[in-house]
């Protein structure tokens, strides 16, 4: 299950001045088992959730304006518990390339840092607000655009 806490500013431009900006996107994740009957490990949870760094760093007023081309997750410790969050720290873009960083944390505190590199997708942005959470919320399943 994904719970979005806030929205980042506009990410619609493929070209920019190259100046960085402070972003405020954050999200909590409560990831269910990926394989029925098998508990997900703390490392698997962190790796899976690290992939959402693109969403918290590049989610603008028009949707997600960049395609995630690379993500690096660096952990100082493994997350504890089922909930893991991401807090966007900064995002910069120029010539259609973006770089964003986020802090990964659990209910105890920070566990590591995520860095994402993206390629502009301004003409086909994904507006995550168009997706609705289905009745199967407990399983973490999300349906497509309504």
Secondary structure as the mmCIF struct_conf table of DSSP 4:
data_model
#
loop_
_struct_conf.conf_type_id
_struct_conf.id
_struct_conf.beg_label_comp_id
_struct_conf.beg_label_asym_id
_struct_conf.beg_label_seq_id
_struct_conf.end_label_comp_id
_struct_conf.end_label_asym_id
_struct_conf.end_label_seq_id
STRN STRN1 UNK A 2 UNK A 6
BEND BEND1 UNK A 14 UNK A 15
STRN STRN2 UNK A 20 UNK A 22
STRN STRN3 UNK A 26 UNK A 30
HELX_LH_PP_P HELX_LH_PP_P1 UNK A 31 UNK A 33
BEND BEND2 UNK A 34 UNK A 34
STRN STRN4 UNK A 35 UNK A 35
TURN_TY1_P TURN_TY1_P1 UNK A 36 UNK A 37
STRN STRN5 UNK A 38 UNK A 38
HELX_LH_PP_P HELX_LH_PP_P2 UNK A 39 UNK A 41
HELX_RH_AL_P HELX_RH_AL_P1 UNK A 42 UNK A 50
TURN_TY1_P TURN_TY1_P2 UNK A 51 UNK A 52
HELX_RH_AL_P HELX_RH_AL_P2 UNK A 53 UNK A 58
STRN STRN6 UNK A 59 UNK A 60
TURN_TY1_P TURN_TY1_P3 UNK A 61 UNK A 62
STRN STRN7 UNK A 63 UNK A 64
STRN STRN8 UNK A 66 UNK A 75
BEND BEND3 UNK A 76 UNK A 77
BEND BEND4 UNK A 81 UNK A 82
STRN STRN9 UNK A 83 UNK A 94
TURN_TY1_P TURN_TY1_P4 UNK A 95 UNK A 96
STRN STRN10 UNK A 97 UNK A 105
BEND BEND5 UNK A 107 UNK A 109
STRN STRN11 UNK A 110 UNK A 120
HELX_RH_3T_P HELX_RH_3T_P1 UNK A 122 UNK A 124
STRN STRN12 UNK A 126 UNK A 126
HELX_RH_3T_P HELX_RH_3T_P2 UNK A 128 UNK A 130
STRN STRN13 UNK A 131 UNK A 133
TURN_TY1_P TURN_TY1_P5 UNK A 135 UNK A 136
HELX_RH_3T_P HELX_RH_3T_P3 UNK A 137 UNK A 139
TURN_TY1_P TURN_TY1_P6 UNK A 140 UNK A 140
STRN STRN14 UNK A 142 UNK A 145
#
